[in-house]
Structure formats: C-alpha cells, structure tokens
Amino acid sequence: MHDCPTCKVPLHDHEQVCPSCGTPQKVRRSYSKMLGEEHRKPPVNLLPIVGAIMAVIIGFIVMAQGSWVGKLMNRAPQPEDPMAKLTYVDARQIVESKITEGVTAAGGTAEFKWQRGGNDVEKTSEGPVEVTCQVGLQSAEQIKPIVDPVKDYFEKAQITTLTVSDEKLHTTRTYTVTPPAPGAGAAPEPEAAPAQ
C-alpha cells in the first residue's frame, strides 16, 4: 500500500487513479526478471508449499531411522573377507608355503605332489586336486599343528584331499574336504584320518 501524493489517501498498489482526488498514480507491478517483463509472478505464495514438502521429507527420514532402511544406513562397514580376493592359485601357494615353513621350523623337509584322478598335474592347473606332501619330521605329533592353520584355505585352493606322510615315522594323515551340499551353508571342517 501507499498514500496518494496529492491527498494522502491510502491506496493499493494496483490503483491507477486516486478515487478521492483523481490524481494518476504510478502503478507498482511485481515481475520476475527470469520470466521477462510480460510475465507476472504467480499469485500463490509457494513458501508454505515448499515448507510442507520439506517437513514431509524430514519426517520420512526421522521415521526411517527405526526401520530396516535406517538400520541399513547406520550399520558399520563390514570387514572384507580376505579369502574373497584370493584365487585358487594364491590359496595353493599359501598352503604349500605355510606347510613348508612349519616343517622347516620343526627341522624337517617337505615335498609336494599335485594330482587329479591319480595323474600328476601342475600346481596352477584349474580344478579340484589331491595333494600329497612327503615330510621328514622328528615326531608324528608335529603334523597336526603344521596343517591346522592352513585348513581354511583348502576349499578356496580346490584341494579335496591332503595326504601328509612321513616314511621315516611310518605315519600317514589324510585331510579331506567334503564339498558343501547344494543349498547348504558353510563347508564342513576338513577332517583328518590318521593311518598307520
């Protein structure tokens, strides 16, 4: 609103002539510079609508915090499984090197033979393999602590059977990995079958 400059009567911004004295008025129009001079601003105030939309979004976020969506958003990052990045060749190398280290630390030697169906194959050949490890140890009780730390790598290395034998002690231990049944969870623990 504004007052008429001549008679000081209060006028609205859209009146072109003062109804009291007839003086022409300067009409103030509200234009959006983005729309150009010929377009007027919309007559509806958009601020309450935008505020309501923001309130609904904030309310949805607050309510989602207690749902499975919120739990998913707020959960801590899961640690990566070190086995997931290993290839079967890497896993076989780890099995061989750790057993060799353990046998060497116990004062013995280790020699590996990789087979599939009774035929010799390369360590890097793809597919399930049976491994024979010929060791030379001081006592048969030294085999278990050497092999146990590498059992977790058998499935990734596609080792179905690991046979550790010591000719000097006349001892043979066979570790077998049973493949998981279809739809089953984790693979069962490799079992050792001692044979004399």
HURAQUI-V956688 format. One line per field, one symbol per residue. ss: DSSP state (2 for helix, 1 for strand, 0 for the rest). phi: phi as a letter, one per 40 degrees, with the letter a starting at -180 (. if undefined). burial: + if it has 16 or more other C-alpha atoms within 10 Angstrom, else -. Layout:
# HURAQUI-V956688
ss=???
phi=???
burial=???
This chain:
# HURAQUI-V956688
ss=0110000001100000100000010000001000000001000000222222222222222222000222222200000002222002222222222222222220000111111100110000000011111110000002222222222220000011111111000011111100000000000000111110
phi=.accccbgccbcccccbcccbgccbcccbbbccccgccbcccccccdcccccccccccccccccccccccccccccccccccccccccccccccdcccccccccccgbbbbbbbbbggbcbccccchcbbbbbcbbbcaccccdcccdcbdccdcccfccabbbbbcccfbbbbbbbccccdgccccccdbbbcbb
burial=---+------+------+------+--------------------------------------------------------------+++++++++-+++-++--+--++-+++++------+----++++++++++-----+--++--++-++++++++++++++----+++++++------------+-+----
